[in-house]
Amino acid sequence: MTTTPAALTKWFVVHFAADITFAVPLLLAPEIFLGALGWPSVDPFAARLVAAALFGIGIESLMSRNAAPGTFLTMLRLKIIWSTAAVVGMALTVVQYPSFRIPISYVLIIIFVAFNVLWGYWRRRLKQELEAAGSSV
């Protein structure tokens, strides 16, 4: 049986930390947090909805870090879908609304693209390892 690479489990913990770092202030004080980042306008309802998604994905990343490789494939697919949709949404916002053409917007887009590439790499690698070991994926 194939085991999950140790580096991937560490990336899940890093992802948990990144998600929680943003989720807590978005949930508790979205106007203050986003205002400090230079956000031109804040919808606390939408910000807290994003916080909920970050909590869900981040906490599940931590909780599933020791799971079987097949579980990682499912989580990686979720992370790829989430990061792809986030990049598309943020890019559309930057294109359509000039007030969001601020440094933090570009930083967030870069972060989400980087995680998307990372998750894509790990999903392909893990899937290949499972297939080579004769597991059904």
QUIVEN-V339375 format. One record per backbone hydrogen bond with DSSP energy under -1.0 kcal/mol. CO is the residue of the C=O (numbers start at 1). NH is the residue of the N-H. If there is no record, write none. Layout:
co = [CO,CO]
nh = [NH,NH]
//
This chain:
co = [5,6,7,8,9,10,11,12,13,14,15,16,17,18,19,20,22,23,24,25,29,30,31,32,33,34,35,43,44,45,46,47,48,49,50,51,52,53,54,55,56,57,58,59,60,62,64,68,69,70,71,72,73,74,75,76,77,78,79,80,81,82,83,84,85,86,87,88,89,90,91,92,93,97,98,100,102,102,103,104,105,106,107,108,109,110,111,112,113,114,115,116,117,118,119,120,121,122,123,124,125,126,127,128,129,130,131]
nh = [9,10,11,12,13,14,15,16,17,18,19,20,21,22,23,24,26,27,28,29,33,34,35,36,37,39,38,47,48,49,50,51,52,53,54,55,56,57,58,59,60,61,62,63,64,65,67,72,73,74,75,76,77,78,79,80,81,82,83,84,85,86,87,88,89,90,91,92,93,94,95,96,97,100,101,102,105,106,107,108,109,110,111,112,113,114,115,116,117,118,119,120,121,122,123,124,125,126,127,128,129,130,131,132,133,135,134]
//
